[in-house]
Structures are given as C-alpha cells and as structure tokens.
C-alpha cells in the first residue's frame, strides 16, 4: 500500500519541483560563468567558498550556484575540504557553507582552459 503524502509534504514537493524547473531554465552561459569563477579561484587560492565567488557573478537566481557547485563536485573537479564557514549572504542568516578546493582533475582542466584562452588571444592579434 502506498503512503499518502501530508499537505506539508505535497507543498514542499511542489516548491522543490518549481525550484528545480527554474534552475534548469538557466543558460549554458550562466553555468559557464560559475565554472570559470570556480576554476579561477581554485588556481589562485588553496581553498574558497561560495562567499568568495558570489560577489563576482551576476544575479543567477535561486539555487543555480549551488547546483553548479554540486555538479563540479560530482564530476570530481572540486572536493570538500571538510571545513565550513558562515555564509555572508543576508538571506541565509549565516548558515554554514562548505569550503572547497580544486582536485588534480580540476587543476588540469583549469590549465587547459587557460592555455586555450592564451592561444585564442594570439590568434586574434
């Protein structure tokens, strides 16, 4: 027998579905911007949090930054340092967020992208 969802569970599920739908509507360009910020910070710092990159990015909408970070983690490009810091975003009321670092795979990807940008710059000159 299937368990029936409570009203609160149905409302939470509907809200989650709406958020996921909104995240999926973001362009590849938004995702690319987040990836570039992550690779830049990963190359220039030992570790970083979303506090560090959030101010560099345009308004992305609710959930996109976290979704891209999770995707990069799942792909093995970044890894959690097992450290947490308070969020600086006012709406989060200083809840704790992860501190990340690039993996060796992430460093290779960052170096390849940097080299590609350099060669494109020479070709345009």
Order of alpha helices (4+ residues) and beta strands (2+ residues): alpha-alpha-beta-alpha-alpha-beta-beta-alpha
